[in-house]
């Protein structure tokens, strides 16, 4: 077995030929990579010199470079913004200094804190593929992941402000991996939201804006934190709590 | 592979395997003040400052840290010239077995750089990646507050 090779591209022109190589993996913050056996790869493409670490605001939108970390993003947004709420206590402080926005989206594990908020915000991704650059909604990216195997996320765009929203993560302790997360908002007298942490990559749901809703069973799976049955119960309780908060906020 | 690492202000050329973590490379090269705990990014014993920000060195591949500023606890103070944070930890009784202390001190350093007078919630958030099995955290929080006062007095 040959030695693992590191690549440090500094431009899209340098990056593209690397994306074509066999058995290479992109390195954002690296925390997701270390969950597996990295020696199975032939090469690691380190994105730190691509100039993708920035946050810019313009015309009511915020552009976040893919290499920006959870801590930087959380600190940029005000306390009532979904991304501040979701990220300021995600994982732990040292991990929040490594986990990148692009890496999180590309990896999208069931315990991700950023998934539901970004979906609710209809985040747009700017992707570098082998022969073009394109913009795509996060939802579509996740639904068509296989089409983006040899690609890299350069930045995402989200609105600077948003309607009243609610975020919940099912944790046992402050720094626990969430068993599931969801984010909801009110839209046209309905509760619209996204759930992460089931057997599906994400679930989009909609209910009448009422506490008297019937919540169907969702495909949770047993996790070390909670059983699937408990997760369903917890989701039902917390979803109703979230709806109550959205309905009663009156701000 | 080989690479230049800037550790505690000193540039060193180190040889390492491409899949090794920063924790392993640091310890293999004499920086044993960086403690190996869980190796999963949960306990914070291995925290170092990477470009001023606390990170779990067990979750950083060494190759990606080449050329960056790395500070270990030895880079803050010495036994004869301790950093105010180190003094505060001792005076507050925040050190029992001491294993978590290097990581705690570095996280505290980073916290106080950003927020010189943190409240308890900010301290808990800033140190939420550093676990201690001995103290129950009360004295650690006291130590951080004491460190904040000391730094304010001395301007360091």
Interface residues (C-beta under 8 A of the other chain):
Chain A: X3 X4 X5 X6 X27 X30 X31 X33 X34 X38 X39 X44 X46 X48 X71 X88 X89 X91 X92 X93 X94 X95 X97 X98 X174 X175
Chain B: X1 X17 X18 X19 X21 X41 X42 X44 X47 X50 X53 X54 X55 X56 X58 X59 X60 X61 X63 X64 X107 X124 X125 X126 X127 X128 X129
